[in-house]
Amino acid sequence: MSVLTQFVAAEEDEIEAIGESLSPVDEWSGLQLRDVDTAKIATLHALLTGDLFDDAIAHYEPVYVSDSEGALVLRLADELAERLAALDEDSLDDVATELAATEEFEYAGWEGEAIAEMLADLADLARLAESQGQALLVWLHPLRT
């Protein structure tokens, strides 16, 4: 199943509004990707923090589920957001190479260049969120593909 994924920088009290939005990136700073699901987010978390995958996935239970839109909203763990914000150009390529070799990304056919671009965009968004004291939220919609 395909999923539309939007990462947004927003205030904690905007979680419900993000969950009910048809396209949060039209209303908040963010980026849109396809097929970045909870497993891929947990894989990134595990890689950047050193947590085991099972421990990482536990961080990503939905904080909001939209009854009307079917969207889920996750909150990126602070530790992951901090690690993303700290990524520099040199480490981006190393992390992209490691992610490309993981089961979740390799099986889905993600190329290293696409992963590096995603990481660079996420790092920029994490820095923006950090500078504005905002959280990084993830809007997942399995039907809007």
KOLVOLUM-250050 format. One record per residue (C-alpha): residue number from 1; residue in one letter; chain; x, y, z. Coordinates in steps of 0.1 Angstrom, whole numbers. Each point is the difference from the previous one (the first is absolute). Last residue first. Layout:
BEGIN
i=NUM | aa=A | ch=A | X=X | Y=Y | Z=Z
...
This chain:
BEGIN
i=145 | aa=T | ch=A | X=-17 | Y=88 | Z=-32
i=144 | aa=R | ch=A | X=-25 | Y=14 | Z=25
i=143 | aa=L | ch=A | X=-12 | Y=-33 | Z=15
i=142 | aa=P | ch=A | X=28 | Y=-10 | Z=23
i=141 | aa=H | ch=A | X=4 | Y=34 | Z=16
i=140 | aa=L | ch=A | X=29 | Y=6 | Z=23
i=139 | aa=W | ch=A | X=6 | Y=34 | Z=16
i=138 | aa=V | ch=A | X=33 | Y=2 | Z=18
i=137 | aa=L | ch=A | X=7 | Y=26 | Z=27
i=136 | aa=L | ch=A | X=33 | Y=18 | Z=8
i=135 | aa=A | ch=A | X=-6 | Y=22 | Z=31
i=134 | aa=Q | ch=A | X=5 | Y=37 | Z=2
i=133 | aa=G | ch=A | X=24 | Y=23 | Z=19
i=132 | aa=Q | ch=A | X=5 | Y=22 | Z=-30
i=131 | aa=S | ch=A | X=37 | Y=-6 | Z=-5
i=130 | aa=E | ch=A | X=-5 | Y=-37 | Z=7
i=129 | aa=A | ch=A | X=-29 | Y=-3 | Z=-25
i=128 | aa=L | ch=A | X=22 | Y=17 | Z=-27
i=127 | aa=R | ch=A | X=30 | Y=-22 | Z=8
i=126 | aa=A | ch=A | X=-22 | Y=-31 | Z=-2
i=125 | aa=L | ch=A | X=-14 | Y=12 | Z=-33
i=124 | aa=D | ch=A | X=35 | Y=5 | Z=-14
i=123 | aa=A | ch=A | X=10 | Y=-35 | Z=13
i=122 | aa=L | ch=A | X=-31 | Y=-15 | Z=-15
i=121 | aa=D | ch=A | X=8 | Y=15 | Z=-34
i=120 | aa=A | ch=A | X=36 | Y=-12 | Z=1
i=119 | aa=L | ch=A | X=-12 | Y=-34 | Z=11
i=118 | aa=M | ch=A | X=-25 | Y=-3 | Z=-29
i=117 | aa=E | ch=A | X=26 | Y=11 | Z=-25
i=116 | aa=A | ch=A | X=25 | Y=-26 | Z=14
i=115 | aa=I | ch=A | X=-27 | Y=-27 | Z=-2
i=114 | aa=A | ch=A | X=-8 | Y=9 | Z=-36
i=113 | aa=E | ch=A | X=37 | Y=-1 | Z=-9
i=112 | aa=G | ch=A | X=5 | Y=-33 | Z=17
i=111 | aa=E | ch=A | X=-28 | Y=-16 | Z=-20
i=110 | aa=W | ch=A | X=-31 | Y=-13 | Z=17
i=109 | aa=G | ch=A | X=-12 | Y=-34 | Z=-14
i=108 | aa=A | ch=A | X=-26 | Y=-8 | Z=27
i=107 | aa=Y | ch=A | X=21 | Y=-31 | Z=10
i=106 | aa=E | ch=A | X=31 | Y=21 | Z=4
i=105 | aa=F | ch=A | X=-18 | Y=27 | Z=21
i=104 | aa=E | ch=A | X=-16 | Y=-23 | Z=26
i=103 | aa=E | ch=A | X=28 | Y=-27 | Z=-1
i=102 | aa=T | ch=A | X=27 | Y=25 | Z=8
i=101 | aa=A | ch=A | X=28 | Y=6 | Z=-26
i=100 | aa=A | ch=A | X=-14 | Y=33 | Z=-13
i=99 | aa=L | ch=A | X=-1 | Y=12 | Z=36
i=98 | aa=E | ch=A | X=37 | Y=-5 | Z=5
i=97 | aa=T | ch=A | X=9 | Y=18 | Z=-33
i=96 | aa=A | ch=A | X=-24 | Y=29 | Z=9
i=95 | aa=V | ch=A | X=16 | Y=2 | Z=35
i=94 | aa=D | ch=A | X=35 | Y=3 | Z=-15
i=93 | aa=D | ch=A | X=-12 | Y=25 | Z=-26
i=92 | aa=L | ch=A | X=-16 | Y=22 | Z=26
i=91 | aa=S | ch=A | X=30 | Y=-2 | Z=23
i=90 | aa=D | ch=A | X=21 | Y=21 | Z=-24
i=89 | aa=E | ch=A | X=-27 | Y=26 | Z=-6
i=88 | aa=D | ch=A | X=-8 | Y=6 | Z=36
i=87 | aa=L | ch=A | X=-26 | Y=-18 | Z=22
i=86 | aa=A | ch=A | X=-6 | Y=19 | Z=33
i=85 | aa=A | ch=A | X=-37 | Y=7 | Z=-8
i=84 | aa=L | ch=A | X=-6 | Y=-36 | Z=-8
i=83 | aa=R | ch=A | X=16 | Y=-11 | Z=33
i=82 | aa=E | ch=A | X=-21 | Y=25 | Z=20
i=81 | aa=A | ch=A | X=-32 | Y=-11 | Z=-18
i=80 | aa=L | ch=A | X=9 | Y=-37 | Z=8
i=79 | aa=E | ch=A | X=5 | Y=8 | Z=37
i=78 | aa=D | ch=A | X=-32 | Y=20 | Z=1
i=77 | aa=A | ch=A | X=-20 | Y=-30 | Z=-12
i=76 | aa=L | ch=A | X=-19 | Y=8 | Z=-32
i=75 | aa=R | ch=A | X=-37 | Y=5 | Z=8
i=74 | aa=L | ch=A | X=-24 | Y=-22 | Z=-20
i=73 | aa=V | ch=A | X=-32 | Y=11 | Z=-16
i=72 | aa=L | ch=A | X=-23 | Y=-25 | Z=-17
i=71 | aa=A | ch=A | X=-24 | Y=8 | Z=-28
i=70 | aa=G | ch=A | X=-33 | Y=-18 | Z=-6
i=69 | aa=E | ch=A | X=-16 | Y=33 | Z=-10
i=68 | aa=S | ch=A | X=-33 | Y=0 | Z=20
i=67 | aa=D | ch=A | X=12 | Y=-21 | Z=30
i=66 | aa=S | ch=A | X=33 | Y=17 | Z=1
i=65 | aa=V | ch=A | X=25 | Y=-18 | Z=23
i=64 | aa=Y | ch=A | X=23 | Y=21 | Z=23
i=63 | aa=V | ch=A | X=31 | Y=-7 | Z=20
i=62 | aa=P | ch=A | X=6 | Y=-31 | Z=-21
i=61 | aa=E | ch=A | X=25 | Y=-25 | Z=16
i=60 | aa=Y | ch=A | X=35 | Y=8 | Z=-12
i=59 | aa=H | ch=A | X=23 | Y=-2 | Z=30
i=58 | aa=A | ch=A | X=-4 | Y=-38 | Z=3
i=57 | aa=I | ch=A | X=15 | Y=-4 | Z=-34
i=56 | aa=A | ch=A | X=33 | Y=12 | Z=13
i=55 | aa=D | ch=A | X=2 | Y=-26 | Z=28
i=54 | aa=D | ch=A | X=-8 | Y=-29 | Z=-24
i=53 | aa=F | ch=A | X=25 | Y=14 | Z=-25
i=52 | aa=L | ch=A | X=28 | Y=1 | Z=26
i=51 | aa=D | ch=A | X=11 | Y=35 | Z=10
i=50 | aa=G | ch=A | X=33 | Y=13 | Z=-14
i=49 | aa=T | ch=A | X=-14 | Y=35 | Z=-4
i=48 | aa=L | ch=A | X=5 | Y=7 | Z=-37
i=47 | aa=L | ch=A | X=-5 | Y=-36 | Z=-13
i=46 | aa=A | ch=A | X=-28 | Y=-9 | Z=23
i=45 | aa=H | ch=A | X=-19 | Y=32 | Z=-8
i=44 | aa=L | ch=A | X=4 | Y=-5 | Z=-37
i=43 | aa=T | ch=A | X=-12 | Y=-36 | Z=3
i=42 | aa=A | ch=A | X=-30 | Y=13 | Z=22
i=41 | aa=I | ch=A | X=-9 | Y=25 | Z=-28
i=40 | aa=K | ch=A | X=3 | Y=-27 | Z=-26
i=39 | aa=A | ch=A | X=-22 | Y=-24 | Z=20
i=38 | aa=T | ch=A | X=-26 | Y=28 | Z=7
i=37 | aa=D | ch=A | X=-4 | Y=6 | Z=-37
i=36 | aa=V | ch=A | X=18 | Y=21 | Z=-26
i=35 | aa=D | ch=A | X=-19 | Y=-11 | Z=-30
i=34 | aa=R | ch=A | X=-2 | Y=33 | Z=-19
i=33 | aa=L | ch=A | X=15 | Y=33 | Z=12
i=32 | aa=Q | ch=A | X=-13 | Y=34 | Z=8
i=31 | aa=L | ch=A | X=20 | Y=27 | Z=17
i=30 | aa=G | ch=A | X=-8 | Y=25 | Z=27
i=29 | aa=S | ch=A | X=-8 | Y=35 | Z=12
i=28 | aa=W | ch=A | X=-37 | Y=2 | Z=9
i=27 | aa=E | ch=A | X=-32 | Y=6 | Z=-20
i=26 | aa=D | ch=A | X=6 | Y=-15 | Z=-34
i=25 | aa=V | ch=A | X=23 | Y=-26 | Z=16
i=24 | aa=P | ch=A | X=-29 | Y=-11 | Z=21
i=23 | aa=S | ch=A | X=-20 | Y=-14 | Z=-30
i=22 | aa=L | ch=A | X=-35 | Y=-11 | Z=6
i=21 | aa=S | ch=A | X=1 | Y=13 | Z=35
i=20 | aa=E | ch=A | X=-18 | Y=-18 | Z=28
i=19 | aa=G | ch=A | X=32 | Y=-15 | Z=15
i=18 | aa=I | ch=A | X=18 | Y=33 | Z=-3
i=17 | aa=A | ch=A | X=-28 | Y=18 | Z=18
i=16 | aa=E | ch=A | X=1 | Y=-27 | Z=28
i=15 | aa=I | ch=A | X=38 | Y=4 | Z=4
i=14 | aa=E | ch=A | X=-1 | Y=38 | Z=1
i=13 | aa=D | ch=A | X=4 | Y=3 | Z=38
i=12 | aa=E | ch=A | X=35 | Y=-15 | Z=-2
i=11 | aa=E | ch=A | X=11 | Y=28 | Z=-23
i=10 | aa=A | ch=A | X=11 | Y=-8 | Z=-35
i=9 | aa=A | ch=A | X=28 | Y=-12 | Z=-22
i=8 | aa=V | ch=A | X=-14 | Y=-23 | Z=-26
i=7 | aa=F | ch=A | X=9 | Y=-34 | Z=-16
i=6 | aa=Q | ch=A | X=-25 | Y=-12 | Z=-26
i=5 | aa=T | ch=A | X=-4 | Y=-36 | Z=-10
i=4 | aa=L | ch=A | X=-23 | Y=-14 | Z=-26
i=3 | aa=V | ch=A | X=-3 | Y=-38 | Z=3
i=2 | aa=S | ch=A | X=0 | Y=-28 | Z=-25
i=1 | aa=M | ch=A | X=-13 | Y=-34 | Z=9
